[in-house]
Amino acid sequence: MLKLLGQRKFHISGLAREMGISVPVVAKHAKILEAAGLVEREEFGGTHVLRVLRKNKERLYEVLEPFSEEHEVEVQKGTSILEALQTVAGVRMKKVGEREFIASIDGEEGFFVYEVNGKCPDLPVGECKVEKEEEIKIKRLVPVLKKRVRVKVRENKIRL
């Protein structure tokens, strides 16, 4: 539920439909998430729309951290992080020009970044080498709307 609400706002019945569960179950869990300060509810008449509380987004990440999958792989010293990640089921790479990028995790496409021991390396995933035991975290970048630009097209009038 939090994952879906982190992507966009949902009407309670729409969230129930998306998750394949009943509206009362979603409403019950929404109250729990509201009490925990993770989501907020907007009411428009009898319509209830849920969204993640933006100010508590870091708290949400902390709550979701235990649910992330963990894998352990063994590679030779000097192996690229790209090669190490290619051994993990569900991680799919995409080549653009000469570089490869993480394109999806478990079928969920998007833009991903990687961290090594909590830091973002300045190197592409294919050039960063493993020299000792490391912890690699893959994070999906969630699009956040910063600007909306409407472009209007004016028809050129022909003058005689």
C-alpha positions, 0 to 999 in steps of 0.5 A: 500500500505504501509503495503504491501511495508513494507513486501517486495519490489514490482514492480508497476504492481505486487503491483496493482495486489496484491491490485486489483487496476489499475497500473496508480492508484498505480503509482499516489499513489507511487508518493505521498508516494515518495514525503512524503519520505516514499517509494523509487523507484528503476528503472531497465530499464523500470521496477519500483520497490518500497520499504519502505525507511528503514531510515524512518521506524519510520516515517512510523510507525507514519503515520500508527498509526492512522489506527490501530484498537482500542477496549475497554474491561472491565475485573475484577482486576487481569485478565491476559492480555491473557484473556483480549485479548481473548475477542477482535474479530480477536485476536487468541491465540496459545498454545505451551507447557504450554504457550499461544502466540498471533498467529494472528490478523484479520487472519494475522499470525506472531510473535507478542509482546505486550506492556502495557502503552508503555513498554514490560513486562518481563512476558508472556501474560498469566501471566501479570495481569491487576491491573488498567486501562491499554493501551495494544498495540499488534505489529507484528514483521516484519522479517528483513533479517540480515544474509543469510547463504547458506549451501552446502552439499558435497557428501562423496566419497567412497574409495576402 
